[in-house]
Amino acid sequence: MHRIDGYKYKEIAKKLDISIKTVENHMGKAIKILKENKPLLEKLLSIISIVFLPIVILN
């Protein structure tokens, strides 16, 4: 919601009926997980690109 839709933490908290601190904590955990798994995610994206790019080009 924050990164894709551009919502502020306050807006997310209100929509989900949770505290702003909870939103901050969850965002912090999510960012940490993404950073720790960056090499794996990059490999996965490479594999997805190799598999699906020819399909997209042919269509």
Secondary structure, 3 states (H helix, E strand, C coil): CCCCCCCCHHHHHHHHCCCHHHHHHHHHHHHHHHHHCHHHHHHHHHHHHHHHHHHHHHC
